[in-house]
Amino acid sequence: MKQMKKIEGYAQLLTDLKARIQAARTRVALAANQEVIALYWDIGKMIVERQQRHKWGDTVIDRLRGCAKLNWHYLFSIVTK
């Protein structure tokens, strides 16, 4: 195997790059979570407003649950707070 020549400052560069990548990944995850929470909040608000406007009962929730792939438990825990 070929011996690699030691490059001054290489280890620090690698450490810095890894830290920046990890920080960016964390920011992306937080932003994505924030968007999903905002989406679920808006969906819940839309459903509740239309339930009230059209005097729908809770059966509309059961129908929607069967049609859409959402985390309904999480959605309603946000909306009902």
N, CA and C of each residue as an Amber inpcrd file, in Angstrom:
protein
   243
   0.8330000  -1.1740000   0.0000000   0.0000000   0.0000000   0.0000000
   0.8840000   1.2470000   0.0000000   0.4670000   2.2170000  -0.7280000
   1.2480000   3.4490000  -0.8490000   1.1500000   4.2800000   0.4320000
   2.2660000   4.7270000   0.9350000   2.3140000   5.5510000   2.1450000
   1.8530000   6.9720000   1.7970000   0.8820000   7.4840000   2.5590000
   0.4120000   8.8530000   2.3160000   1.2840000   9.8290000   3.0730000
   1.6230000  10.8700000   2.4220000   2.4470000  11.9210000   3.0060000
   1.5790000  12.7690000   3.9350000   2.1070000  13.0900000   5.0950000
   1.3690000  13.9240000   6.0410000   1.2730000  15.3420000   5.4840000
   0.0480000  15.8580000   5.4780000  -0.1940000  17.2140000   4.9870000
  -0.5530000  18.0800000   6.1870000   0.1990000  19.1370000   6.3690000
  -0.0300000  20.0310000   7.5050000  -1.4280000  20.6520000   7.4120000
  -2.1600000  20.5770000   8.5030000  -3.4830000  21.1880000   8.5890000
  -4.6070000  20.3260000   8.0190000  -4.2660000  19.1750000   7.4590000
  -5.2700000  18.3100000   6.8420000  -6.2990000  17.8140000   7.8550000
  -5.8350000  17.3360000   8.9930000  -6.7400000  16.7990000  10.0160000
  -7.7250000  17.8650000  10.4830000  -7.2460000  19.0850000  10.6580000
  -8.1340000  20.1730000  11.0880000  -9.1490000  20.5030000   9.9990000
  -8.6950000  20.5150000   8.7410000  -9.6090000  20.7660000   7.6190000
 -10.7150000  19.7160000   7.6000000 -10.3380000  18.4630000   7.7390000
 -11.3210000  17.3830000   7.7380000 -12.3130000  17.5320000   8.8820000
 -11.8120000  17.8540000  10.0550000 -12.6830000  18.0790000  11.2210000
 -13.6440000  19.2320000  10.9680000 -13.1310000  20.3310000  10.4230000
 -13.9680000  21.4980000  10.1290000 -15.0400000  21.1770000   9.0890000
 -14.6630000  20.4410000   8.0510000 -15.6300000  20.0690000   7.0160000
 -16.7420000  19.1890000   7.5920000 -16.3710000  18.2150000   8.3920000
 -17.3610000  17.3390000   9.0090000 -18.3180000  18.1240000   9.9080000
 -17.7750000  19.0780000  10.6480000 -18.6070000  19.9010000  11.5340000
 -19.5930000  20.7450000  10.7260000 -19.1180000  21.3170000   9.6240000
 -20.0080000  22.1310000   8.7800000 -21.1040000  21.2790000   8.1490000
 -20.7400000  20.0920000   7.6950000 -21.7420000  19.1900000   7.1080000
 -22.7820000  18.8110000   8.1400000 -22.3370000  18.4620000   9.3380000
 -23.2770000  18.0910000  10.3950000 -24.1850000  19.2560000  10.7820000
 -23.6260000  20.4480000  10.8700000 -24.4300000  21.6340000  11.2080000
 -25.4790000  21.8940000  10.1290000 -25.0910000  21.7430000   8.8800000
 -26.0380000  21.9550000   7.7810000 -27.1470000  20.9070000   7.8190000
 -26.7810000  19.6650000   8.0790000 -27.7910000  18.6050000   8.1780000
 -28.7770000  18.8840000   9.3060000 -28.2730000  19.3750000  10.4150000
 -29.1440000  19.7020000  11.5420000 -30.1020000  20.8330000  11.1780000
 -29.5760000  21.8800000  10.5160000 -30.4370000  22.9970000  10.1060000
 -31.5170000  22.5270000   9.1310000 -31.1510000  21.6610000   8.2100000
 -32.1260000  21.1330000   7.2450000 -33.2120000  20.3380000   7.9610000
 -32.8160000  19.4910000   8.8910000 -33.7980000  18.6880000   9.6260000
 -34.7450000  19.5740000  10.4260000 -34.2080000  20.5920000  11.0780000
 -35.0530000  21.5040000  11.8540000 -36.0130000  22.2670000  10.9560000
 -35.5330000  22.7280000   9.8170000 -36.3880000  23.4670000   8.8760000
 -37.4880000  22.5520000   8.3370000 -37.1350000  21.3200000   8.0040000
 -38.1280000  20.3780000   7.4930000 -39.1890000  20.0970000   8.5510000
 -38.7580000  19.8760000   9.7840000 -39.7170000  19.6250000  10.8690000
 -40.6360000  20.8170000  11.0770000 -40.0830000  22.0090000  11.0000000
 -40.8830000  23.2170000  11.1630000 -41.9320000  23.3150000  10.0630000
 -41.5620000  22.9920000   8.8370000 -42.5050000  23.0310000   7.7140000
 -43.6090000  21.9930000   7.8740000 -43.2550000  20.8000000   8.3310000
 -44.2560000  19.7500000   8.5180000 -45.2370000  20.1470000   9.6160000
 -44.7380000  20.7090000  10.6970000 -45.6220000  21.1630000  11.7770000
 -46.5610000  22.2490000  11.2640000 -46.0410000  23.2030000  10.5080000
 -46.8830000  24.2660000   9.9460000 -47.9320000  23.6830000   8.9940000
 -47.5320000  22.7160000   8.1770000 -48.4710000  22.0690000   7.2570000
 -49.5820000  21.3690000   8.0200000 -49.2100000  20.5560000   9.0240000
 -50.2220000  19.8460000   9.7950000 -51.1510000  20.8080000  10.5340000
 -50.5980000  21.8730000  11.0430000 -51.4310000  22.8680000  11.7250000
 -52.4480000  23.4530000  10.7380000 -51.9910000  23.7970000   9.5550000
 -52.8730000  24.3740000   8.5440000 -53.9310000  23.3710000   8.0840000
 -53.5270000  22.1090000   7.9010000 -54.4870000  21.0790000   7.5090000
 -55.5520000  20.9180000   8.5920000 -55.1270000  20.8490000   9.8250000
 -56.0830000  20.7190000  10.9260000 -57.0340000  21.8970000  10.9970000
 -56.5040000  23.0840000  10.7990000 -57.3340000  24.2920000  10.8100000
 -58.3550000  24.2490000   9.6740000 -57.9100000  23.8300000   8.4890000
 -58.8230000  23.7250000   7.3440000 -59.9600000  22.7500000   7.6400000
 -59.6070000  21.6090000   8.2060000 -60.6150000  20.5900000   8.5000000
 -61.6200000  21.1110000   9.5220000 -61.1360000  21.6900000  10.6020000
 -62.0260000  22.1940000  11.6530000 -62.9270000  23.3080000  11.1220000
 -62.3590000  24.2340000  10.3450000 -63.1690000  25.3160000   9.7880000
 -64.2710000  24.7760000   8.8860000 -63.9470000  23.8050000   8.0490000
 -64.9630000  23.2470000   7.1510000 -65.9720000  22.3960000   7.9020000
 -65.5300000  21.7230000   8.9420000 -66.4780000  20.9800000   9.7690000
 -67.5100000  21.9340000  10.3530000 -67.0470000  23.0740000  10.8300000
 -67.9610000  24.0480000  11.4300000 -68.8510000  24.6980000  10.3730000
 -68.2670000  25.0870000   9.2550000 -69.0160000  25.7620000   8.1950000
 -70.0940000  24.8560000   7.6010000 -69.7580000  23.6080000   7.3440000
 -70.6880000  22.6860000   6.6850000 -71.4280000  21.7910000   7.6680000
 -71.1670000  22.0230000   8.9600000 -71.7890000  21.2450000  10.0320000
 -71.5510000  19.7440000   9.8520000 -70.3100000  19.4230000   9.4850000
 -69.9170000  18.0220000   9.3570000 -69.6610000  17.4660000  10.7440000
 -69.9110000  16.2140000  10.8980000 -69.5670000  15.5350000  12.1500000
 -68.1520000  14.9780000  12.0730000 -67.8390000  14.1550000  13.0390000
 -66.5000000  13.5550000  13.0860000 -66.2890000  12.4840000  12.0230000
 -67.3620000  12.0580000  11.3540000 -67.2020000  11.0140000  10.3370000
 -66.3200000  11.4840000   9.1830000 -66.2650000  12.7820000   8.9550000
 -65.4000000  13.2930000   7.8900000 -63.9320000  12.9730000   8.2020000
 -63.5970000  12.9680000   9.4580000 -62.2260000  12.6400000   9.8660000
 -61.9110000  11.1910000   9.4950000 -62.8410000  10.2990000   9.7740000
 -62.6290000   8.8950000   9.4330000 -62.4850000   8.7140000   7.9210000
 -63.2660000   9.4380000   7.1520000 -63.1620000   9.3400000   5.6930000
 -61.8240000   9.8770000   5.2060000 -61.3980000  11.0080000   5.7550000
 -60.1040000  11.5690000   5.3590000 -58.9600000  10.6470000   5.7690000
 -59.0910000  10.0550000   6.9270000 -58.0420000   9.1600000   7.4410000
 -57.7950000   8.0190000   6.4590000 -58.8410000   7.5590000   5.8230000
 -58.6960000   6.4690000   4.8690000 -58.1430000   6.9080000   3.5240000
 -58.1870000   8.2020000   3.2330000 -57.7720000   8.7010000   1.9140000
 -56.3730000   9.2980000   1.8790000 -55.9540000   9.8690000   2.9550000
 -54.6850000  10.6120000   2.9530000 -53.6710000   9.9400000   3.8660000
 -52.4350000   9.9680000   3.4380000 -51.3560000   9.3900000   4.2390000
 -50.7060000  10.4810000   5.0830000 -51.3300000  10.7560000   6.2000000
 -50.8080000  11.7540000   7.1350000 -50.6420000  11.0950000   8.5020000
 -49.8560000  11.7050000   9.3220000 -49.7130000  11.2460000  10.6920000
 -50.8650000  11.8670000  11.4810000 -52.0180000  11.2280000  11.4220000
 -53.2350000  11.8040000  11.9990000 -53.1500000  11.9890000  13.4990000
 -52.5500000  11.0360000  14.1830000 -52.4270000  11.1680000  15.6420000
 -51.6650000  12.4460000  15.9920000 -50.5460000  12.6540000  15.3030000
 -49.7370000  13.8510000  15.5390000 -50.5040000  15.1120000  15.1340000
 -51.1690000  15.0470000  13.9850000 -51.9230000  16.2010000  13.4900000
 -52.9610000  16.6600000  14.5170000 -53.7540000  15.7300000  15.0260000
 -54.8100000  16.1320000  15.9480000 -54.2970000  16.4650000  17.3360000
 -53.1220000  15.9620000  17.6830000 -52.5520000  16.3830000  18.9650000
 -52.1420000  17.8490000  18.9030000 -51.7480000  18.3240000  17.7220000
 -51.3760000  19.7480000  17.5480000 -52.6350000  20.6030000  17.5260000
 -53.6150000  20.1890000  16.7430000 -54.8070000  21.0130000  16.5260000
 -55.6490000  21.1470000  17.7850000 -55.7140000  20.1150000  18.5850000
 -56.5890000  20.1440000  19.7440000 -55.9620000  20.7950000  20.9640000
 -54.7120000  21.2570000  20.8460000 -54.0630000  21.9210000  21.9890000
 -54.5410000  23.3330000  22.1260000
